[in-house]
C-alpha cells in the first residue's frame, strides 16, 4: 500500500530512505529486523525522487520504483511513501527536519545499511541528521567494517550504543547510533540493474 506519514498512528517509526531503484529483499530484511529489534510500530520507505550523489540517467521512472517498493515490502508494518516527492524534498536533512517538526509526538529512528554509512560523511549536513534522530546501521555484505572505519563512524564513535542497549535508543539524546550485525542479504539495487542490462 501507499501510505502517508501524516496519517500514521504509531509513536515509534523507522525511516528508510533511498531511491529504491529498485526495491529488493535487502530493504525488506532491514525493515523487518528493525521492527523487531527496536519494537517499531512501522517502517516508512521514503522513496526519493532522486539521489544527488547518483546519476539521474540510471533511475527508473518514479512511479515504477514506487510500485516495485509496494510489491517487495508486502508487510502491514512497512509503509511506502512518496513524502519527499510531494514535499519536493531532495536532501535527507530536510526530510528529517520536516518530519520531526511536523510530527513532534512521533519518535523517529533513521535506518541505513552499512554501505550507506560508508559514504554518510558525503551527505549534506550529515551531522545535522545525526543530531535530529537516532540512527540504526545494519550490516551489509562487503561493508561490515564501515561501522568502525568510515569517517562518519569514527566521528560518531563516542555516541555509539551497544546492541544490548537497543531498547534505550529512543531515550538517548541524539546523536546516538547503534550497529545491528545480524542482516546479511547480499542483494543490491546496483546488482539488479546490472543483471537487467546484461
matplotlib code that plots the C-alpha trace (Angstrom):
import matplotlib.pyplot as plt

x = [0.0, 1.0, 0.9, 1.0, 3.2, 0.9, -1.7, 0.5, -0.7, 2.4, 4.8, 7.9, 8.7, 11.7, 12.7, 14.3, 15.2, 16.5, 15.9, 14.7, 16.0, 14.7, 13.5, 14.7, 14.7, 17.7, 15.4, 12.8, 15.2, 16.5, 12.9, 11.8, 14.9, 14.4, 10.7, 11.8, 15.0, 13.6, 9.9, 8.8, 5.2, 6.1, 8.9, 8.3, 10.1, 10.7, 11.1, 13.3, 12.7, 16.5, 19.8, 22.2, 25.1, 23.9, 23.5, 19.9, 20.2, 20.3, 16.9, 13.7, 10.6, 9.4, 6.0, 7.7, 10.0, 7.1, 5.1, 8.1, 8.6, 4.9, 5.4, 8.6, 7.5, 4.4, 4.0, 1.4, 4.1, 6.1, 4.5, 5.5, 5.6, 6.1, 6.5, 9.7, 8.2, 5.0, 7.1, 9.7, 12.5, 15.9, 18.1, 17.7, 18.5, 15.4, 13.3, 14.3, 13.7, 10.3, 9.1, 10.4, 9.0, 5.6, 5.1, 6.7, 4.7, 6.3, 9.7, 11.8, 14.8, 16.8, 17.7, 20.5, 22.7, 26.4, 27.1, 25.3, 27.3, 30.5, 29.5, 27.5, 30.1, 29.3, 25.7, 24.5, 24.7, 25.2, 26.0, 22.6, 20.9, 22.7, 21.6, 18.0, 17.3, 18.9, 20.4, 20.4, 23.0, 22.5, 25.2, 25.6, 28.0, 31.2, 30.7, 30.7, 33.7, 32.1, 30.8, 34.4, 36.4, 34.1, 34.8, 31.3, 31.6, 34.9, 33.5, 30.3, 32.1, 31.5, 27.8, 27.5, 25.3, 25.8, 23.3, 22.2, 21.0, 18.8, 15.7, 17.3, 17.9, 14.7, 15.6, 19.0, 19.5, 20.9, 23.5, 23.0, 23.5, 23.7, 25.1, 22.9, 25.2, 22.6, 21.5, 23.3, 21.3, 23.7, 21.2, 21.7, 19.9, 23.1, 23.4, 19.8, 20.2, 23.4, 21.6, 18.9, 21.4, 23.5]
y = [0.0, 3.6, 5.4, 9.0, 9.6, 12.3, 9.6, 7.3, 6.3, 4.6, 6.6, 4.6, 4.9, 3.7, 5.8, 4.0, 6.5, 5.8, 5.7, 2.1, 1.7, -1.0, -2.0, -5.5, -8.1, -6.4, -3.4, -5.7, -7.6, -4.4, -3.2, -6.4, -6.6, -3.0, -3.6, -6.5, -5.0, -1.6, -2.5, -0.3, 0.4, 0.8, 1.4, 4.1, 3.6, 7.1, 6.7, 9.6, 11.4, 11.3, 11.0, 13.9, 11.6, 9.3, 9.6, 10.6, 8.6, 5.4, 5.9, 4.0, 6.2, 7.3, 5.6, 2.3, 2.5, 3.2, 0.3, -2.1, -1.0, -1.9, -5.4, -6.1, -4.7, -6.8, -6.3, -4.4, -2.5, -1.3, 1.8, 3.0, 6.8, 9.5, 12.1, 13.6, 13.9, 15.6, 18.0, 18.5, 17.5, 16.4, 16.0, 13.7, 16.5, 18.4, 15.3, 14.7, 18.4, 18.4, 15.2, 15.9, 19.5, 18.4, 15.2, 16.0, 13.3, 10.6, 9.1, 8.5, 6.4, 6.7, 3.3, 2.7, -0.1, -0.2, 0.6, 4.0, 4.6, 4.2, 7.4, 9.1, 11.8, 12.9, 13.6, 17.2, 18.2, 14.6, 15.8, 17.6, 14.3, 12.6, 15.4, 15.2, 11.5, 8.3, 6.1, 2.3, 0.9, -2.6, -4.9, -5.4, -7.9, -6.2, -3.2, -4.9, -2.8, 0.5, 0.9, 1.0, 2.5, 5.0, 8.7, 9.3, 6.2, 7.4, 10.9, 9.4, 6.7, 8.4, 8.3, 4.6, 2.3, -1.4, -3.7, -4.9, -1.3, -1.3, -0.6, 2.5, 4.2, 6.2, 7.5, 8.7, 12.3, 12.4, 11.9, 8.3, 5.3, 1.5, -1.2, -4.3, -7.1, -9.8, -8.8, -10.4, -10.1, -9.7, -8.2, -4.6, -2.3, -1.9, -5.7, -5.9, -3.1, -4.7, -8.1, -6.3, -4.7, -7.8]
z = [0.0, -0.3, 3.0, 4.1, 7.1, 8.3, 8.9, 11.0, 14.5, 15.8, 18.0, 17.1, 13.4, 11.4, 8.4, 5.5, 2.7, -0.7, -4.4, -4.2, -7.8, -7.5, -4.0, -3.1, -0.3, 1.4, 2.1, 3.4, 5.6, 7.2, 7.8, 9.5, 11.6, 12.7, 13.6, 15.9, 17.4, 18.2, 18.8, 15.9, 15.1, 11.4, 8.9, 6.3, 3.0, 1.8, -2.0, -3.1, -6.4, -6.8, -5.0, -5.6, -5.3, -8.1, -11.9, -12.8, -16.0, -14.0, -12.5, -13.4, -13.6, -10.1, -10.3, -11.4, -8.4, -6.1, -7.4, -7.1, -3.5, -2.7, -4.2, -2.4, 1.0, 1.3, 5.1, 7.1, 9.1, 6.0, 4.6, 1.2, 1.0, -1.7, 1.0, -0.5, -3.9, -2.6, -0.4, -3.2, -0.8, -2.2, 0.9, 3.9, 6.4, 5.0, 5.3, 8.9, 9.8, 8.1, 9.8, 13.3, 13.2, 11.9, 13.9, 17.3, 19.0, 16.8, 17.8, 14.7, 14.1, 10.8, 9.3, 6.9, 5.6, 6.4, 2.7, 3.3, 6.4, 4.4, 2.4, 5.1, 5.5, 1.9, 2.7, 3.1, 6.8, 7.9, 11.4, 11.5, 10.6, 13.5, 15.8, 14.8, 15.1, 16.4, 13.7, 13.3, 10.9, 9.5, 8.3, 4.6, 3.0, 1.9, 4.3, 7.7, 8.8, 7.9, 11.5, 12.6, 9.7, 7.9, 8.5, 10.0, 12.2, 13.6, 14.4, 15.9, 17.9, 21.3, 20.7, 19.7, 21.8, 22.2, 20.6, 24.1, 24.7, 21.6, 23.6, 25.0, 21.7, 21.8, 25.2, 24.2, 23.2, 19.6, 18.4, 19.2, 16.9, 17.0, 14.7, 14.0, 12.8, 12.0, 8.5, 5.6, 2.4, -0.5, -2.9, -4.0, -6.4, -8.4, -8.9, -10.1, -12.6, -14.0, -14.4, -16.4, -18.6, -19.2]

ax = plt.figure().add_subplot(projection="3d")
ax.plot(x, y, z, "-o")
ax.set_aspect("equal")
plt.show()
